[in-house]
Amino acid sequence: MSEEIEISQAAGDAHAASALALSSASRAKADAYLDEQTILARLQAKELSHELSLRHWSLWVRHASGC
């Protein structure tokens, strides 16, 4: 449960930093920043998906080896 709280706090900190950065930036800079964040989020989602696939494969191999 503490891990969830830490993640939530980190997300809140990131949101606050984003809001502060966007409030003082020009529209073009804000759009560029949001584009970069979108790319980063997609890359992170892809990496997490890959890690999940590897984890499932690892569990399957461990199960198959135990038989």
Backbone as JSON Lines, residues from 0, in Angstrom:
{"i":0,"aa":"M","n":[0.82,-1.19,0.0],"ca":[0.0,0.0,0.0],"c":[0.87,1.26,0.0]}
{"i":1,"aa":"S","n":[2.02,1.23,0.68],"ca":[2.88,2.41,0.71],"c":[3.46,2.7,-0.67]}
{"i":2,"aa":"E","n":[3.65,1.65,-1.47],"ca":[4.14,1.85,-2.84],"c":[3.11,2.63,-3.66]}
{"i":3,"aa":"E","n":[1.83,2.32,-3.47],"ca":[0.77,3.04,-4.17],"c":[0.75,4.51,-3.76]}
{"i":4,"aa":"I","n":[0.97,4.77,-2.47],"ca":[0.99,6.15,-1.98],"c":[2.18,6.89,-2.58]}
{"i":5,"aa":"E","n":[3.35,6.23,-2.65],"ca":[4.53,6.86,-3.22],"c":[4.31,7.16,-4.7]}
{"i":6,"aa":"I","n":[3.69,6.25,-5.42],"ca":[3.41,6.47,-6.84],"c":[2.44,7.63,-7.0]}
{"i":7,"aa":"S","n":[1.42,7.66,-6.15],"ca":[0.44,8.74,-6.21],"c":[1.09,10.08,-5.91]}
{"i":8,"aa":"Q","n":[1.97,10.13,-4.92],"ca":[2.66,11.36,-4.58],"c":[3.58,11.8,-5.72]}
{"i":9,"aa":"A","n":[4.27,10.84,-6.34],"ca":[5.15,11.16,-7.46],"c":[4.35,11.7,-8.64]}
{"i":10,"aa":"A","n":[3.19,11.11,-8.88],"ca":[2.33,11.59,-9.96],"c":[1.85,13.0,-9.66]}
{"i":11,"aa":"G","n":[1.5,13.26,-8.41],"ca":[1.07,14.59,-8.01],"c":[2.18,15.61,-8.17]}
{"i":12,"aa":"D","n":[3.4,15.23,-7.8],"ca":[4.55,16.12,-7.96],"c":[4.8,16.41,-9.44]}
{"i":13,"aa":"A","n":[4.7,15.37,-10.28],"ca":[4.91,15.56,-11.71],"c":[3.83,16.46,-12.29]}
{"i":14,"aa":"H","n":[2.6,16.29,-11.82],"ca":[1.49,17.13,-12.31],"c":[1.73,18.58,-11.91]}
{"i":15,"aa":"A","n":[2.16,18.81,-10.69],"ca":[2.42,20.17,-10.22],"c":[3.56,20.81,-11.02]}
{"i":16,"aa":"A","n":[4.6,20.03,-11.3],"ca":[5.72,20.56,-12.08],"c":[5.28,20.89,-13.5]}
{"i":17,"aa":"S","n":[4.44,20.03,-14.07],"ca":[3.93,20.27,-15.43],"c":[3.08,21.54,-15.46]}
{"i":18,"aa":"A","n":[2.22,21.7,-14.47],"ca":[1.36,22.88,-14.42],"c":[2.19,24.15,-14.28]}
{"i":19,"aa":"L","n":[3.21,24.11,-13.46],"ca":[4.07,25.28,-13.28],"c":[4.82,25.6,-14.57]}
{"i":20,"aa":"A","n":[5.34,24.57,-15.22],"ca":[6.08,24.78,-16.47],"c":[5.17,25.34,-17.55]}
{"i":21,"aa":"L","n":[3.96,24.83,-17.64],"ca":[3.04,25.26,-18.68],"c":[2.49,26.66,-18.43]}
{"i":22,"aa":"S","n":[2.36,27.03,-17.16],"ca":[1.77,28.34,-16.85],"c":[2.67,29.5,-17.26]}
{"i":23,"aa":"S","n":[3.97,29.27,-17.31],"ca":[4.87,30.36,-17.66],"c":[5.43,30.24,-19.07]}
{"i":24,"aa":"A","n":[4.99,29.24,-19.84],"ca":[5.51,29.01,-21.18],"c":[4.59,29.59,-22.24]}
{"i":25,"aa":"S","n":[5.18,29.84,-23.38],"ca":[4.37,30.27,-24.52],"c":[3.56,29.07,-25.02]}
{"i":26,"aa":"R","n":[2.58,29.34,-25.83],"ca":[1.72,28.27,-26.36],"c":[2.55,27.25,-27.15]}
{"i":27,"aa":"A","n":[3.49,27.71,-27.95],"ca":[4.32,26.81,-28.76],"c":[5.18,25.93,-27.86]}
{"i":28,"aa":"K","n":[5.76,26.54,-26.83],"ca":[6.59,25.76,-25.91],"c":[5.74,24.76,-25.14]}
{"i":29,"aa":"A","n":[4.56,25.17,-24.75],"ca":[3.66,24.27,-24.02],"c":[3.26,23.1,-24.9]}
{"i":30,"aa":"D","n":[2.95,23.37,-26.16],"ca":[2.59,22.28,-27.09],"c":[3.77,21.33,-27.29]}
{"i":31,"aa":"A","n":[4.98,21.88,-27.43],"ca":[6.17,21.04,-27.61],"c":[6.4,20.17,-26.38]}
{"i":32,"aa":"Y","n":[6.23,20.77,-25.21],"ca":[6.41,20.03,-23.97],"c":[5.39,18.89,-23.87]}
{"i":33,"aa":"L","n":[4.15,19.18,-24.19],"ca":[3.12,18.14,-24.12],"c":[3.36,17.04,-25.15]}
{"i":34,"aa":"D","n":[3.87,17.41,-26.32],"ca":[4.21,16.4,-27.33],"c":[5.31,15.47,-26.81]}
{"i":35,"aa":"E","n":[6.32,16.06,-26.17],"ca":[7.41,15.25,-25.61],"c":[6.88,14.33,-24.51]}
{"i":36,"aa":"Q","n":[6.0,14.85,-23.68],"ca":[5.44,14.03,-22.6],"c":[4.59,12.89,-23.16]}
{"i":37,"aa":"T","n":[3.87,13.15,-24.24],"ca":[3.07,12.11,-24.88],"c":[3.96,11.0,-25.43]}
{"i":38,"aa":"I","n":[5.05,11.4,-26.08],"ca":[6.0,10.42,-26.6],"c":[6.59,9.6,-25.46]}
{"i":39,"aa":"L","n":[6.97,10.27,-24.38],"ca":[7.54,9.58,-23.22],"c":[6.54,8.6,-22.62]}
{"i":40,"aa":"A","n":[5.3,9.02,-22.48],"ca":[4.27,8.14,-21.9],"c":[4.06,6.91,-22.79]}
{"i":41,"aa":"R","n":[4.06,7.1,-24.1],"ca":[3.89,5.96,-25.01],"c":[5.06,4.99,-24.91]}
{"i":42,"aa":"L","n":[6.28,5.54,-24.82],"ca":[7.46,4.68,-24.67],"c":[7.41,3.9,-23.36]}
{"i":43,"aa":"Q","n":[7.0,4.56,-22.3],"ca":[6.9,3.9,-21.0],"c":[5.84,2.81,-21.03]}
{"i":44,"aa":"A","n":[4.72,3.07,-21.68],"ca":[3.66,2.06,-21.79],"c":[4.15,0.86,-22.59]}
{"i":45,"aa":"K","n":[4.89,1.13,-23.66],"ca":[5.43,0.04,-24.48],"c":[6.43,-0.8,-23.68]}
{"i":46,"aa":"E","n":[7.28,-0.13,-22.91],"ca":[8.26,-0.84,-22.09],"c":[7.57,-1.68,-21.02]}
{"i":47,"aa":"L","n":[6.55,-1.13,-20.38],"ca":[5.82,-1.89,-19.36],"c":[5.13,-3.1,-19.97]}
{"i":48,"aa":"S","n":[4.59,-2.93,-21.16],"ca":[3.94,-4.05,-21.85],"c":[4.96,-5.14,-22.15]}
{"i":49,"aa":"H","n":[6.14,-4.74,-22.59],"ca":[7.2,-5.71,-22.88],"c":[7.63,-6.43,-21.59]}
{"i":50,"aa":"E","n":[7.81,-5.68,-20.51],"ca":[8.18,-6.29,-19.23],"c":[7.12,-7.28,-18.76]}
{"i":51,"aa":"L","n":[5.86,-6.95,-18.96],"ca":[4.77,-7.84,-18.57],"c":[4.82,-9.12,-19.39]}
{"i":52,"aa":"S","n":[5.08,-8.99,-20.68],"ca":[5.19,-10.17,-21.54],"c":[6.34,-11.06,-21.09]}
{"i":53,"aa":"L","n":[7.47,-10.45,-20.75],"ca":[8.61,-11.23,-20.28],"c":[8.3,-11.91,-18.95]}
{"i":54,"aa":"R","n":[7.59,-11.21,-18.09],"ca":[7.21,-11.79,-16.79],"c":[6.3,-12.99,-16.99]}
{"i":55,"aa":"H","n":[5.32,-12.88,-17.88],"ca":[4.43,-14.01,-18.14],"c":[5.19,-15.18,-18.73]}
{"i":56,"aa":"W","n":[6.1,-14.9,-19.65],"ca":[6.92,-15.96,-20.24],"c":[7.77,-16.63,-19.16]}
{"i":57,"aa":"S","n":[8.37,-15.83,-18.3],"ca":[9.2,-16.37,-17.23],"c":[8.39,-17.27,-16.29]}
{"i":58,"aa":"L","n":[7.18,-16.83,-15.94],"ca":[6.33,-17.64,-15.07],"c":[5.92,-18.93,-15.77]}
{"i":59,"aa":"W","n":[5.65,-18.86,-17.06],"ca":[5.27,-20.05,-17.82],"c":[6.42,-21.05,-17.85]}
{"i":60,"aa":"V","n":[7.65,-20.55,-18.1],"ca":[8.83,-21.42,-18.13],"c":[9.05,-22.05,-16.77]}
{"i":61,"aa":"R","n":[8.91,-21.27,-15.7],"ca":[9.09,-21.8,-14.36],"c":[8.06,-22.89,-14.07]}
{"i":62,"aa":"H","n":[6.83,-22.65,-14.49],"ca":[5.76,-23.64,-14.29],"c":[6.04,-24.9,-15.1]}
{"i":63,"aa":"A","n":[6.42,-24.74,-16.35],"ca":[6.68,-25.89,-17.21],"c":[7.89,-26.68,-16.72]}
{"i":64,"aa":"S","n":[8.87,-26.02,-16.16],"ca":[10.07,-26.7,-15.67],"c":[9.78,-27.46,-14.38]}
{"i":65,"aa":"G","n":[8.76,-27.03,-13.65],"ca":[8.44,-27.68,-12.39],"c":[7.67,-29.0,-12.57]}
{"i":66,"aa":"C","n":[7.18,-29.26,-13.75],"ca":[6.38,-30.46,-13.99],"c":[7.21,-31.7,-14.12]}
